Amino acid sequence: MKLATFLEGPSQVPALVVDGKAPSLVHLPGAFAWLEKREGRPDGASVMAQKYGESVLAFVERAEVARPAAEAILAAHAKGELPAALVHAESETKLLAPIPRPPSMRDGYAFRQHVETARKNRGLEMIPEFDMFPVFYFTNHQAVVGPGEVRVRELARERLDFELEAAIVVGKAGRDLGPENADAHVFGLTIMNDFSARALQMEEMKLSLGPAKGKDFATGLGPYLVTLDELSAKTTKGAKGSVYDLEMRAFVNGKQVSTGNVKDMTFTFAEILTRVSYGVDVFPGDVIGSGTCGTGCFLELNGSKITQNQWLQPGDVVDLEIDGLGKLSNTIVAI
């Protein structure tokens, strides 16, 4: 199952994604009401809002009820029973991030190739602590963007960078999880673009407090939130948690600049979630990124002389693709 959020007038509408040559979106609130009426159950607005909520985040929180109903809706659509008015061509909608305002957002640092190469380019040895535990930092969950424009002010445009990442969305609350059970708390995966203002980041990192203004202006998520069962053919389960064999690609203005694979994470998402949840509650909708894959940003590519001092400029289009998760496309706009 794939979930998305689109704009309808001033409203953010949750949707089911129907794959095809031209993907379409099923208007979930309307489809839930149609299903309840068909089954002879109350379908009033207040009843529907309480039962299913009115967002993808609410869907995740109410998954035990919402997912079976969504499966019935998809089955009805496949049979041609769903009213056409509830189905929209994706190309005719404005997609947002699947969860436009997550409860919280953390980003990991799980790809050894990226860490090692980036340090080598700065004349530093690989830090041994990398292998001891999966590190992460908090980023601005109120600055999430979906597909489309990313509006960036002047200081953040100095050495502006993309970062090619995957991210998990927590599905069930938990605390003190372990690699053996953490995956059961994951609802699904999405693409993350951890936009980075490198000039600001390099200045503030000297103070040993982690990235702040260099990271807090925009993080791209989307276009879809994909449930784990959709990825089962590309998933290997092990003692340290699930490994996802999903190719990753980044393009700038149509030219491919990066390639990677989610399976190359040194730490699994289950291990990262274990670290995150130690002594702390995680909640449905929390987003946790993988960190940048090897070759997945200009900071690394420029340092390795693969690209020549290339950074994102106003008007540039950045496309991130991950097998099974879709394509997240963003255009840089100066403000």
C-alpha positions, 0 to 999 in steps of 0.5 A, a space after each residue: 500500500 502507498 499513501 500520499 497527501 495532496 492539496 485540495 483547495 486549502 485542505 491537505 487530503 490523504 490518499 491511496 496511490 494506485 500504480 499504473 502508467 499514470 498513477 492515480 490517487 483515491 480520496 481517502 476521506 471520501 472513500 472511507 465514507 463511501 465504504 461505510 455507507 455501502 456496509 450500512 454503517 454510520 458515515 457522518 463526518 464526525 463519525 468518520 473523523 473519529 474512526 479514521 482521522 483526516 490525514 496520513 498521520 491519523 491513518 498510521 495511528 489508526 492502522 488496525 482499523 484504517 488498513 483493512 478498510 483501505 484494502 477493501 477500497 482498493 479492491 473495490 477500485 480494481 473491480 470498478 465499483 469505486 465512484 470515479 469522483 473519488 479518483 484523481 489523476 496524480 498529474 492533476 494534483 499538488 502532492 505534499 509530503 505524505 506526512 507534512 508535519 511529523 511528530 518528530 524527525 531524526 536523521 541517522 548517519 548509517 552509510 560507512 562509505 559516505 562517512 569515510 569518504 567525507 572525512 578522508 576529503 577533509 584529511 581526517 581518519 575514519 572515526 572508530 566510534 562510528 562502528 560502536 553505535 548508530 548516531 543520529 540528530 534531531 532536525 526540524 519537523 516543522 520544515 518538511 517539504 514534499 515534491 515541488 518548490 524548495 524556497 531557500 534564503 540567501 545564506 542557505 544558498 551558499 554551497 547548497 546541497 542535496 542528500 540522498 536518503 531513505 527514511 522510516 516512519 514509525 507505526 507503533 509506539 514503543 520504548 527500549 526496543 531491540 533489533 529483534 522487535 524494532 521492525 514491528 514498530 515500522 509502518 513504512 518507508 519514504 524518500 528523504 532529501 536532507 537539504 544542507 546549507 554547507 557554508 552555514 553547517 561548516 561554521 556551526 559544526 566548529 562549535 561541536 553542537 551538531 548541525 542547526 541552521 545548516 539543516 533546519 530550513 527544509 527536509 524533503 519527504 515523499 512522494 509516498 509512504 510505502 508500507 513494508 509489505 510492498 517491499 517484501 520481495 526486496 527485504 531480507 530479515 536477519 538478527 539485526 533487523 530487515 535489510 532492504 535491497 533498494 537501488 538509490 539514484 540522484 539526478 540534478 537537472 536530468 543528469 545522474 550524479 549519485 547511486 547507492 543501495 539501502 542495503 549498504 547501510 552499516 546499521 539497519 533501521 532496526 538498530 537505529 530505532 533501538 538506539 533512538 528508543 533507548 529510554 525514550 518513547 517513539 510515536 506513530 508518525 515519527 520519521 527517522 532517516 538513514 543518513 546519506 548514502 555513498 556518493 549521495 551529496 555534492 559535499 562528497 562528490 566535490 571532495 572526491 573530484 567526481 564533480 567540480 565545486 558543483 552546488 545547487 543553484 536557483 532553478 536546479 531540479 533535484 530528483 531522488 529515486 529509490 526502487 519501490 518508493 517512487 521519485 521525489 522531485 524538487 526545484 530550488 527557488 531563491 527567496 
